[in-house]
Amino acid sequence: MLRGKSRLNVEWLGYSPGLLLEKELLAPARAPRNPRGNENTLASTLKTLLFFTALMITVPIGLYFTTKSYVFEGALGMSNRDSYFYAAIVAVVAVHVVLALFVYVAWNEGSRQWREGKQD
């Protein structure tokens, strides 16, 4: 049995030895996790990965050729050699933007799943 100051601190927090025993006996059993939830999460993750893979391939290549022919050679009148250089810079920046978007989406998706898992 707790005496003195220790007992006061325990009871002040809302716990007493009798309540601890009652809470352990009356604690509800955890519900089993839904196996479909993992499949939906896996499908969502795969869709996100495939989407950003397609973006990683198409956006930099598309921007490279578009900016080379229409912007740098067409509108700005640069030489063929200079337009290669500047179009490559645009493509590299596009790769970094797509990667940053992927990290942002993956981070938010992971934190959302973590929060949903914590509520169970």
N, C-alpha and C positions, 0 to 999 in steps of 0.2 A: 504494500500500500504506500502511496506517495504521501509525504508529510511536508508541512511548512511551505516554503516558497516554491518548491518544485510542483507541488500539487496545485497551487494557485496558478502558476504559469500554464500548466496543462489544461486546467479547467477554463482559464481565460481564453485559450485558443478554441474552445468549444469541444474539447475532447476530455473524456474521463475513461477510466479503465472499463467501466460497464458499457459505455457507448461504443468503444472500440470493438468489443466482443459482439455486440448486437449488429454493428455495421458489417462485420465480416460474415456473419451468418445470413444477413439479409441482402448481401450484394448480389445483383442480378448477373446471370451468366452472360458472357459475351456472345453476341450473335455471330455465326460464321460469316466470313466475308463472301461477297458475291463474286463467283468466278467470272461472270460476264463482264463485270467492271474492269477486270484486268484485260480482257479481250478488247473492250472498247478503247481503253487507254493505249494498248499496243497498236490498234488500227489508227488511232488519231496520231500517234507518234510517227508511224510509218508514212501516213499521208503528209504530215509536215515535212518529214525528211525528203520525200520524193518531190514535193513542191519546191523546196529550196534547192534541191539538186537540179531540177529543170531550170530554175532561175539562174543558178550558178553557171550553167552552160549557155543559155540563150542570151541573157542580158549583156554580159561583157562582149561576146562575139558580135551580137547585133549592134551594140553601141560602137564597137571598133569600126565596123564597115560603114555604118551610117555616118558617124562623125568624120571619118576619113574622106568619104566621097562627097557628102553634101555640105558639111560644115567647113572643114579645113581646105579641101581643094576647090569646092564649089563657091561657097559664100566668101571665104577669106582669101582665096586665090593662092594658097601655099603650093610649094613644089611637092612632088610625089614623095620625096625623101623626108621632108619636114612633116608632111601629113601622117606618115607612118609613126613617127615619134610621138606626136601629140595624141593621135588616136590610141596608141598603146597606153599612154598615161590615163586617158579617159577609161579604158577597159580595166586597168588596175584599180582605179578608184571605184569603179562599179563592183568589182570583186569584193573590195573591202566593205562597201555598203551592204551587199547581199549577206556577207558573213556577219556583220553587225546586226542586221535584222534577224538572222537565224539565231544568234546568241540571245537576243532580246526575247524572241518568241519562245525559245527553249527554256529560258530562265523563268519567264512568267508561267509557262505551262507546268514546269516543275514545282514552282511555289504554289500554284493552284492545287495541284494534286497533293502536295504535302499538307496544305490547309484542309482539304477534304478528308484526307486520311486521319488528321488529328481530331476531327469532329466525331469519328466513329467511336 
